[in-house]
Amino acid sequence: MFKLILLIALVVSIGFESRVVAQDAGQRTKDLVAALDKTKYKKKEKANISVEVYVDVKNDPIAKANPAEYSGFYEADGYRLELSVRGDGSATGSGFDTFIDSGKQMNFTLRNAHVDGALLSATKVYDNGQERSFEAVFVNRTSRSGTRPDVITTSETKFGIGFVQYGDKTVAANNGDSWTNRVFLEKK
């Protein structure tokens, strides 16, 4: 009887753990999407001249039924990711990042990469041996711009992967500046 109760407790705890991980991936996806969204409105007036600029960037997570469909090349100025994803969500990848604080381009490979829904989690291992946790989300990114929210002149939607790049804490400690960079890599 004790063995049966122990077995039931083990099965219940494993089931609970998998639900918690799934909830965490879903919440993390929502958090990343929110961090990637951006709305900016500026208006300047000087000597009877008025200039208005409005930019709105919204991201919608895209969870594909077959994670292998995420495989491919993703690029933007200063960034590249070549990603290979298997049907079970396990993945491998490599590419390069450009850090805005130093302007240096650094090659990396992904270690322990996995796709869960629209979320890619991995560790970036750079050529110099430095390692950083990496989370990114597969999204449809819609950029709208114009003079005001009710006067939009351009709108476009692209599929890709987005992530937030944070400044090196050591560099930030030395010069007092910290930075974050929203990065969107379009699938090619």
PyRosetta script that sets phi, psi and omega in degrees:
from pyrosetta import init, pose_from_sequence

init()
pose = pose_from_sequence("MFKLILLIALVVSIGFESRVVAQDAGQRTKDLVAALDKTKYKKKEKANISVEVYVDVKNDPIAKANPAEYSGFYEADGYRLELSVRGDGSATGSGFDTFIDSGKQMNFTLRNAHVDGALLSATKVYDNGQERSFEAVFVNRTSRSGTRPDVITTSETKFGIGFVQYGDKTVAANNGDSWTNRVFLEKK")
pose.set_psi(1, -42.3)
pose.set_omega(1, 179.6)
pose.set_phi(2, -60.6)
pose.set_psi(2, -40.6)
pose.set_omega(2, 179.5)
pose.set_phi(3, -63.7)
pose.set_psi(3, -38.2)
pose.set_omega(3, 179.4)
pose.set_phi(4, -65.7)
pose.set_psi(4, -45.1)
pose.set_omega(4, 178.4)
pose.set_phi(5, -63.2)
pose.set_psi(5, -42.1)
pose.set_omega(5, 178.1)
pose.set_phi(6, -62.8)
pose.set_psi(6, -41.1)
pose.set_omega(6, 178.5)
pose.set_phi(7, -64.6)
pose.set_psi(7, -43.7)
pose.set_omega(7, 178.4)
pose.set_phi(8, -62.7)
pose.set_psi(8, -43.7)
pose.set_omega(8, 178.5)
pose.set_phi(9, -61.1)
pose.set_psi(9, -40.2)
pose.set_omega(9, 179.5)
pose.set_phi(10, -65.4)
pose.set_psi(10, -44.9)
pose.set_omega(10, 179.5)
pose.set_phi(11, -63.4)
pose.set_psi(11, -43.6)
pose.set_omega(11, 179.4)
pose.set_phi(12, -63.4)
pose.set_psi(12, -43.1)
pose.set_omega(12, -178.9)
pose.set_phi(13, -67.5)
pose.set_psi(13, -36.2)
pose.set_omega(13, 177.2)
pose.set_phi(14, -66.6)
pose.set_psi(14, -43.6)
pose.set_omega(14, 177.8)
pose.set_phi(15, -61.3)
pose.set_psi(15, -41.6)
pose.set_omega(15, 178.5)
pose.set_phi(16, -64.3)
pose.set_psi(16, -42.0)
pose.set_omega(16, -179.3)
pose.set_phi(17, -62.6)
pose.set_psi(17, -41.2)
pose.set_omega(17, -179.4)
pose.set_phi(18, -67.7)
pose.set_psi(18, -35.0)
pose.set_omega(18, 176.2)
pose.set_phi(19, -66.4)
pose.set_psi(19, -39.5)
pose.set_omega(19, 179.3)
pose.set_phi(20, -64.0)
pose.set_psi(20, -43.5)
pose.set_omega(20, 178.6)
pose.set_phi(21, -62.1)
pose.set_psi(21, -43.2)
pose.set_omega(21, 179.1)
pose.set_phi(22, -63.0)
pose.set_psi(22, -41.8)
pose.set_omega(22, 178.4)
pose.set_phi(23, -64.9)
pose.set_psi(23, -39.9)
pose.set_omega(23, 179.0)
pose.set_phi(24, -62.5)
pose.set_psi(24, -42.0)
pose.set_omega(24, 179.3)
pose.set_phi(25, -64.1)
pose.set_psi(25, -42.1)
pose.set_omega(25, 178.7)
pose.set_phi(26, -65.2)
pose.set_psi(26, -42.7)
pose.set_omega(26, 179.1)
pose.set_phi(27, -67.7)
pose.set_psi(27, -40.6)
pose.set_omega(27, 179.7)
pose.set_phi(28, -63.9)
pose.set_psi(28, -38.4)
pose.set_omega(28, 176.4)
pose.set_phi(29, -60.5)
pose.set_psi(29, -46.9)
pose.set_omega(29, 178.6)
pose.set_phi(30, -60.8)
pose.set_psi(30, -42.4)
pose.set_omega(30, -179.8)
pose.set_phi(31, -63.0)
pose.set_psi(31, -43.9)
pose.set_omega(31, 179.7)
pose.set_phi(32, -65.1)
pose.set_psi(32, -43.1)
pose.set_omega(32, 178.5)
pose.set_phi(33, -59.9)
pose.set_psi(33, -43.6)
pose.set_omega(33, 179.0)
pose.set_phi(34, -62.9)
pose.set_psi(34, -38.3)
pose.set_omega(34, 179.5)
pose.set_phi(35, -69.2)
pose.set_psi(35, -27.3)
pose.set_omega(35, -179.4)
pose.set_phi(36, -82.8)
pose.set_psi(36, -24.7)
pose.set_omega(36, 179.3)
pose.set_phi(37, -67.9)
pose.set_psi(37, 148.0)
pose.set_omega(37, -178.0)
pose.set_phi(38, -154.2)
pose.set_psi(38, 137.4)
pose.set_omega(38, 173.4)
pose.set_phi(39, -133.4)
pose.set_psi(39, 131.0)
pose.set_omega(39, -178.3)
pose.set_phi(40, -138.4)
pose.set_psi(40, 133.3)
pose.set_omega(40, 176.2)
pose.set_phi(41, -135.3)
pose.set_psi(41, 126.8)
pose.set_omega(41, 177.3)
pose.set_phi(42, -131.4)
pose.set_psi(42, 141.1)
pose.set_omega(42, 176.4)
pose.set_phi(43, -136.6)
pose.set_psi(43, 126.8)
pose.set_omega(43, 177.6)
pose.set_phi(44, -125.4)
pose.set_psi(44, 136.5)
pose.set_omega(44, 177.4)
pose.set_phi(45, -127.0)
pose.set_psi(45, 134.1)
pose.set_omega(45, 178.7)
pose.set_phi(46, -156.7)
pose.set_psi(46, 125.9)
pose.set_omega(46, 176.8)
pose.set_phi(47, 48.4)
pose.set_psi(47, 57.2)
pose.set_omega(47, 176.8)
pose.set_phi(48, 64.0)
pose.set_psi(48, 15.4)
pose.set_omega(48, 176.0)
pose.set_phi(49, -116.4)
pose.set_psi(49, 129.8)
pose.set_omega(49, -179.9)
pose.set_phi(50, -120.8)
pose.set_psi(50, 131.4)
pose.set_omega(50, 177.8)
pose.set_phi(51, -123.0)
pose.set_psi(51, 125.8)
pose.set_omega(51, 178.7)
pose.set_phi(52, -122.5)
pose.set_psi(52, 137.6)
pose.set_omega(52, 178.1)
pose.set_phi(53, -136.0)
pose.set_psi(53, 129.7)
pose.set_omega(53, 178.4)
pose.set_phi(54, -128.2)
pose.set_psi(54, 131.1)
pose.set_omega(54, 176.9)
pose.set_phi(55, -134.2)
pose.set_psi(55, 132.5)
pose.set_omega(55, 179.6)
pose.set_phi(56, -133.8)
pose.set_psi(56, 121.0)
pose.set_omega(56, 179.1)
pose.set_phi(57, -119.9)
pose.set_psi(57, 119.3)
pose.set_omega(57, 178.9)
pose.set_phi(58, -122.3)
pose.set_psi(58, 142.8)
pose.set_omega(58, -179.9)
pose.set_phi(59, -122.3)
pose.set_psi(59, 135.8)
pose.set_omega(59, 175.4)
pose.set_phi(60, -118.0)
pose.set_psi(60, 122.1)
pose.set_omega(60, -179.9)
pose.set_phi(61, -64.9)
pose.set_psi(61, 141.7)
pose.set_omega(61, -179.9)
pose.set_phi(62, -120.7)
pose.set_psi(62, 107.4)
pose.set_omega(62, 177.5)
pose.set_phi(63, -100.5)
pose.set_psi(63, 112.8)
pose.set_omega(63, -178.6)
pose.set_phi(64, -88.8)
pose.set_psi(64, 146.7)
pose.set_omega(64, 179.4)
pose.set_phi(65, -63.5)
pose.set_psi(65, -35.5)
pose.set_omega(65, 178.5)
pose.set_phi(66, -112.3)
pose.set_psi(66, 104.6)
pose.set_omega(66, -178.1)
pose.set_phi(67, -56.6)
pose.set_psi(67, -23.9)
pose.set_omega(67, 179.7)
pose.set_phi(68, -60.3)
pose.set_psi(68, -21.9)
pose.set_omega(68, 179.0)
pose.set_phi(69, -66.9)
pose.set_psi(69, -14.0)
pose.set_omega(69, 177.4)
pose.set_phi(70, -79.2)
pose.set_psi(70, -13.4)
pose.set_omega(70, -178.4)
pose.set_phi(71, -59.0)
pose.set_psi(71, 142.1)
pose.set_omega(71, 177.2)
pose.set_phi(72, 148.7)
pose.set_psi(72, -168.9)
pose.set_omega(72, 179.4)
pose.set_phi(73, -101.8)
pose.set_psi(73, 135.1)
pose.set_omega(73, 177.2)
pose.set_phi(74, -124.8)
pose.set_psi(74, 130.2)
pose.set_omega(74, -175.0)
pose.set_phi(75, -141.2)
pose.set_psi(75, 154.2)
pose.set_omega(75, 169.0)
pose.set_phi(76, -157.2)
pose.set_psi(76, 168.6)
pose.set_omega(76, 178.5)
pose.set_phi(77, -56.2)
pose.set_psi(77, 119.7)
pose.set_omega(77, 176.3)
pose.set_phi(78, 84.7)
pose.set_psi(78, 2.3)
pose.set_omega(78, -177.5)
pose.set_phi(79, -141.5)
pose.set_psi(79, 146.6)
pose.set_omega(79, 174.7)
pose.set_phi(80, -155.0)
pose.set_psi(80, 141.7)
pose.set_omega(80, 176.1)
pose.set_phi(81, -139.3)
pose.set_psi(81, 122.9)
pose.set_omega(81, 171.2)
pose.set_phi(82, -104.3)
pose.set_psi(82, 119.4)
pose.set_omega(82, -170.7)
pose.set_phi(83, -123.8)
pose.set_psi(83, 134.7)
pose.set_omega(83, 175.0)
pose.set_phi(84, -124.4)
pose.set_psi(84, 116.5)
pose.set_omega(84, -176.8)
pose.set_phi(85, -118.2)
pose.set_psi(85, 133.7)
pose.set_omega(85, 177.1)
pose.set_phi(86, -92.0)
pose.set_psi(86, 166.5)
pose.set_omega(86, -177.3)
pose.set_phi(87, -59.6)
pose.set_psi(87, -26.3)
pose.set_omega(87, 179.3)
pose.set_phi(88, -84.1)
pose.set_psi(88, -0.4)
pose.set_omega(88, 178.5)
pose.set_phi(89, 95.9)
pose.set_psi(89, -12.9)
pose.set_omega(89, 177.2)
pose.set_phi(90, -70.1)
pose.set_psi(90, 148.9)
pose.set_omega(90, -172.6)
pose.set_phi(91, -146.4)
pose.set_psi(91, 158.8)
pose.set_omega(91, 170.6)
pose.set_phi(92, -132.7)
pose.set_psi(92, 156.7)
pose.set_omega(92, 179.6)
pose.set_phi(93, -171.7)
pose.set_psi(93, 165.7)
pose.set_omega(93, 176.4)
pose.set_phi(94, -155.1)
pose.set_psi(94, 166.7)
pose.set_omega(94, 179.5)
pose.set_phi(95, 169.7)
pose.set_psi(95, -154.2)
pose.set_omega(95, 176.2)
pose.set_phi(96, -147.2)
pose.set_psi(96, 151.7)
pose.set_omega(96, 175.4)
pose.set_phi(97, -119.4)
pose.set_psi(97, 153.8)
pose.set_omega(97, 170.0)
pose.set_phi(98, -118.5)
pose.set_psi(98, 124.8)
pose.set_omega(98, -178.0)
pose.set_phi(99, -92.1)
pose.set_psi(99, 129.2)
pose.set_omega(99, -174.2)
pose.set_phi(100, -71.3)
pose.set_psi(100, -21.7)
pose.set_omega(100, -179.8)
pose.set_phi(101, -76.4)
pose.set_psi(101, -29.0)
pose.set_omega(101, -178.5)
pose.set_phi(102, -115.7)
pose.set_psi(102, -18.9)
pose.set_omega(102, -176.5)
pose.set_phi(103, 74.5)
pose.set_psi(103, 3.9)
pose.set_omega(103, -177.8)
pose.set_phi(104, -83.1)
pose.set_psi(104, 140.4)
pose.set_omega(104, 175.2)
pose.set_phi(105, -95.1)
pose.set_psi(105, 129.6)
pose.set_omega(105, -177.8)
pose.set_phi(106, -127.6)
pose.set_psi(106, 129.5)
pose.set_omega(106, 176.8)
pose.set_phi(107, -77.4)
pose.set_psi(107, 149.5)
pose.set_omega(107, 178.0)
pose.set_phi(108, -145.6)
pose.set_psi(108, 163.1)
pose.set_omega(108, 166.9)
pose.set_phi(109, -125.6)
pose.set_psi(109, 154.1)
pose.set_omega(109, 177.6)
pose.set_phi(110, -94.2)
pose.set_psi(110, 134.9)
pose.set_omega(110, 177.0)
pose.set_phi(111, -119.0)
pose.set_psi(111, 142.3)
pose.set_omega(111, 179.7)
pose.set_phi(112, 53.8)
pose.set_psi(112, 41.7)
pose.set_omega(112, -178.2)
pose.set_phi(113, -79.7)
pose.set_psi(113, 140.0)
pose.set_omega(113, -179.6)
pose.set_phi(114, -152.0)
pose.set_psi(114, 140.8)
pose.set_omega(114, 176.5)
pose.set_phi(115, -106.3)
pose.set_psi(115, 127.5)
pose.set_omega(115, 177.1)
pose.set_phi(116, -128.1)
pose.set_psi(116, 105.2)
pose.set_omega(116, -173.4)
pose.set_phi(117, 67.2)
pose.set_psi(117, -119.7)
pose.set_omega(117, 178.4)
pose.set_phi(118, -100.3)
pose.set_psi(118, 4.6)
pose.set_omega(118, -174.4)
pose.set_phi(119, -100.7)
pose.set_psi(119, 127.9)
pose.set_omega(119, 173.0)
pose.set_phi(120, -104.9)
pose.set_psi(120, 124.2)
pose.set_omega(120, 177.0)
pose.set_phi(121, -120.6)
pose.set_psi(121, 139.3)
pose.set_omega(121, 180.0)
pose.set_phi(122, -166.3)
pose.set_psi(122, -179.0)
pose.set_omega(122, 169.2)
pose.set_phi(123, -117.8)
pose.set_psi(123, 126.5)
pose.set_omega(123, 174.6)
pose.set_phi(124, -85.5)
pose.set_psi(124, 125.8)
pose.set_omega(124, 176.7)
pose.set_phi(125, -113.1)
pose.set_psi(125, 112.6)
pose.set_omega(125, -177.3)
pose.set_phi(126, -85.1)
pose.set_psi(126, 160.9)
pose.set_omega(126, -179.1)
pose.set_phi(127, -55.5)
pose.set_psi(127, -30.5)
pose.set_omega(127, -179.0)
pose.set_phi(128, -83.0)
pose.set_psi(128, 3.3)
pose.set_omega(128, 178.3)
pose.set_phi(129, 94.2)
pose.set_psi(129, -11.7)
pose.set_omega(129, 179.4)
pose.set_phi(130, -66.1)
pose.set_psi(130, 141.8)
pose.set_omega(130, 178.9)
pose.set_phi(131, -122.7)
pose.set_psi(131, 140.7)
pose.set_omega(131, 177.0)
pose.set_phi(132, -139.3)
pose.set_psi(132, 139.0)
pose.set_omega(132, 172.6)
pose.set_phi(133, -62.8)
pose.set_psi(133, 147.1)
pose.set_omega(133, -177.7)
pose.set_phi(134, -138.6)
pose.set_psi(134, 126.0)
pose.set_omega(134, 172.3)
pose.set_phi(135, -131.8)
pose.set_psi(135, 134.3)
pose.set_omega(135, 179.3)
pose.set_phi(136, -142.6)
pose.set_psi(136, 161.3)
pose.set_omega(136, -177.9)
pose.set_phi(137, -130.2)
pose.set_psi(137, 137.1)
pose.set_omega(137, 176.5)
pose.set_phi(138, -81.0)
pose.set_psi(138, 125.9)
pose.set_omega(138, -172.2)
pose.set_phi(139, -141.3)
pose.set_psi(139, 158.3)
pose.set_omega(139, 159.9)
pose.set_phi(140, -96.3)
pose.set_psi(140, 119.7)
pose.set_omega(140, -177.0)
pose.set_phi(141, -105.4)
pose.set_psi(141, 121.7)
pose.set_omega(141, 178.9)
pose.set_phi(142, -109.9)
pose.set_psi(142, 120.8)
pose.set_omega(142, 177.4)
pose.set_phi(143, -109.8)
pose.set_psi(143, 126.0)
pose.set_omega(143, 176.3)
pose.set_phi(144, -123.9)
pose.set_psi(144, 139.9)
pose.set_omega(144, 177.5)
pose.set_phi(145, -143.1)
pose.set_psi(145, 157.3)
pose.set_omega(145, -179.9)
pose.set_phi(146, 177.9)
pose.set_psi(146, -155.6)
pose.set_omega(146, 179.8)
pose.set_phi(147, -94.5)
pose.set_psi(147, -29.6)
pose.set_omega(147, 178.9)
pose.set_phi(148, -150.1)
pose.set_psi(148, 167.3)
pose.set_omega(148, 178.8)
pose.set_phi(149, -58.2)
pose.set_psi(149, -28.8)
pose.set_omega(149, 179.6)
pose.set_phi(150, -93.6)
pose.set_psi(150, 0.6)
pose.set_omega(150, 177.7)
pose.set_phi(151, -128.4)
pose.set_psi(151, 83.3)
pose.set_omega(151, -179.2)
pose.set_phi(152, -96.2)
pose.set_psi(152, 128.2)
pose.set_omega(152, -179.1)
pose.set_phi(153, -104.8)
pose.set_psi(153, -26.3)
pose.set_omega(153, 177.4)
pose.set_phi(154, -137.3)
pose.set_psi(154, 145.4)
pose.set_omega(154, 176.8)
pose.set_phi(155, -151.4)
pose.set_psi(155, 131.4)
pose.set_omega(155, 177.6)
pose.set_phi(156, -148.1)
pose.set_psi(156, 147.4)
pose.set_omega(156, 179.1)
pose.set_phi(157, -122.0)
pose.set_psi(157, 132.9)
pose.set_omega(157, -179.9)
pose.set_phi(158, -133.6)
pose.set_psi(158, 149.7)
pose.set_omega(158, 175.8)
pose.set_phi(159, -97.6)
pose.set_psi(159, 141.0)
pose.set_omega(159, 177.3)
pose.set_phi(160, -177.8)
pose.set_psi(160, -154.8)
pose.set_omega(160, -178.2)
pose.set_phi(161, -128.8)
pose.set_psi(161, 136.3)
pose.set_omega(161, -178.5)
pose.set_phi(162, -123.5)
pose.set_psi(162, 147.7)
pose.set_omega(162, 176.4)
pose.set_phi(163, -154.1)
pose.set_psi(163, 166.2)
pose.set_omega(163, 177.7)
pose.set_phi(164, -109.0)
pose.set_psi(164, 126.2)
pose.set_omega(164, 179.2)
pose.set_phi(165, -101.6)
pose.set_psi(165, 129.5)
pose.set_omega(165, -179.2)
pose.set_phi(166, -108.2)
pose.set_psi(166, 145.9)
pose.set_omega(166, 177.9)
pose.set_phi(167, -65.6)
pose.set_psi(167, 151.3)
pose.set_omega(167, 179.0)
pose.set_phi(168, -63.9)
pose.set_psi(168, 125.5)
pose.set_omega(168, -177.0)
pose.set_phi(169, -62.2)
pose.set_psi(169, -30.2)
pose.set_omega(169, 178.6)
pose.set_phi(170, -68.0)
pose.set_psi(170, -44.0)
pose.set_omega(170, 178.5)
pose.set_phi(171, -64.0)
pose.set_psi(171, -44.4)
pose.set_omega(171, -179.5)
pose.set_phi(172, -60.9)
pose.set_psi(172, -38.0)
pose.set_omega(172, 179.9)
pose.set_phi(173, -67.1)
pose.set_psi(173, -33.6)
pose.set_omega(173, -178.2)
pose.set_phi(174, -74.7)
pose.set_psi(174, -39.0)
pose.set_omega(174, -176.7)
pose.set_phi(175, -110.8)
pose.set_psi(175, 1.3)
pose.set_omega(175, 176.7)
pose.set_phi(176, 80.0)
pose.set_psi(176, -3.6)
pose.set_omega(176, -179.1)
pose.set_phi(177, -102.7)
pose.set_psi(177, 140.0)
pose.set_omega(177, 169.6)
pose.set_phi(178, -125.0)
pose.set_psi(178, 156.1)
pose.set_omega(178, -177.0)
pose.set_phi(179, -147.7)
pose.set_psi(179, 155.8)
pose.set_omega(179, 170.3)
pose.set_phi(180, -132.4)
pose.set_psi(180, 151.1)
pose.set_omega(180, -177.5)
pose.set_phi(181, -136.9)
pose.set_psi(181, 121.3)
pose.set_omega(181, 173.8)
pose.set_phi(182, -80.3)
pose.set_psi(182, 125.9)
pose.set_omega(182, -176.5)
pose.set_phi(183, -121.1)
pose.set_psi(183, 131.6)
pose.set_omega(183, 174.1)
pose.set_phi(184, -124.3)
pose.set_psi(184, 123.8)
pose.set_omega(184, 177.0)
pose.set_phi(185, -108.9)
pose.set_psi(185, 119.8)
pose.set_omega(185, -179.7)
pose.set_phi(186, -80.0)
pose.set_psi(186, 140.4)
pose.set_omega(186, 177.0)
pose.set_phi(187, -74.8)
pose.set_psi(187, 130.9)
pose.set_omega(187, -179.2)
pose.set_phi(188, -100.1)
pose.dump_pdb("model.pdb")
